[in-house]
Amino acid sequence: MVRWVQDGRTADLTTRRTPLRDSRGQALSVMVLVVTTALVLMAGLVVDGGQQVSATRRASAVAEQAARAATDAAAAGALEGRPDTGVAAAAAREVLAADPDVAGTVQVLPGPRVAVETRSQVPTIFLSLVGIGSVTGTSRATADLVAVP
């Protein structure tokens, strides 16, 4: 054993001042955990963002179909000079009822116009891990019920 003596104090020169294991392995584990979490969140944004875009497109398609159905239903009254808004709204509601994955409302507006608002909600795949259980797509379509002179 080698000893070092200075000012009456002795020290053993064979003892290590650094631990046998350093903390590089722990830092690497933390980095892998952080990077993995970030990658899962990015995948969630991509996949579930696509789900949200798909829900919006579906809501838009149904809203447009309902608005077209309203104008078609009011066409007979439009030929007589007064479009029937009640028949138009009923036709739009019928289109909404035909798709159980899309909820919506139909309003008759002055003009006469029919406005259809739709919502489509789909569950998330990755973002449910962080508490976001679903994404919603919304859309609005209006149809002018024009009287034919």
Buried (B, 14 or more C-beta within 10 A) or exposed (E): EEEEEEEEEEEEEEEEEEEEEEEEEEEEEEEEEEEEEEEBBEEBEEEBEEBBEBBBEBBBBBBBBBBBBBBEBBBEBBEEEEBBBEBBBBBBBBBBEEBEEBBBEBEBEEBBBBBBBBBBBBEBEBBEEEEEEBBEBBBBBBBBBBEEE
